[in-house]
């Protein structure tokens, strides 16, 4: 295959396959775009070819494997990030398998590259005292403080993702009987999340202060535009420092928007809400995704332990192991 066809293949993969046929989100397009920019730059350094001159045969398992290793060693990426890059590459090669059957042998070898096993850690979340300290931290005498407190309360109660949160407009919330918020989430799935009475009162006051206009962003920037992801990350991360004065446990936690989302799930789980409802609430693809919250909830495990009966084991005298068994055990 000529280099011209390879460049055309990569372009049609984005324009036809991802955008026109699959209609993936802009976030997915951006993630895949960054992956191929890194890959083509790596290929240029290794092979001495400009990206537009590369051929399909150049992108073999040796080059792809070296690129994935480089991500971890030179760029200090985690196994999770490496696997995300591999997902984008495999998506492209599945597309080329249909378009270029003559390269099927090399394509299948690339598709056979396995993801790297990664350790799963318990999710971080805030306890009720930490939640109260965090939402009390913003200065309520300033417009920014009132906005930030409202955003924190809203994020913890609804569990919306950052992309969903910053895109909300006043027209997306209904504050009458059966108050709720509507949003379009991951995979262009729309969902409706109920609002508590306390949150409804706070939102009514906030909307009155901004002036009712359904086209206005619910939590705008200082210029009235849409908040960026970085802005939300910054404001969520800055308040735990002052909140730690009244709640010292916050000093040991790295609070992020996703931690607030985990906090929503844990609050629902501890209230006895079924896992399937939590999955719907958060917009999860599968109920199994909520398993991470069961794993992290120590209170539920302690309650389960209390329900078990103690073993009526008889206490006996200690007997040392056989010397050979002790040797094998200590190896």
Secondary structure, 3 states (H helix, E strand, C coil): CCHHHHHHHHHHHHHHHHHHHCCCCHHHHHHHHHHHHHHHHHHHHHHCCCHHHCCHHHCCHHHHHHHHHHHHHCCCCCHHHHHHHHHHHHHHHHHHHHHCHHHHHHHHHHHCCCCCCCCCCCCCCCCHHHHHHHHHHCCCCCHHHHHHHHHHHHHHHHCCCHHHHHCCEHHHEECCCCCEEEEECHHHCEEEEECCHHHHHHHHHHHHHHCCCCCCECCCCCCCCCCCHHHHHHHHHHHHHHHCCCCHHHHHCCCCHHHHHHHHHHHHHHCCCCHHHHHHHHCCCCHHHHHHHHHHCHHHHHHHHHCCCCCCCCCCCCCCCCHHHHHHHCC
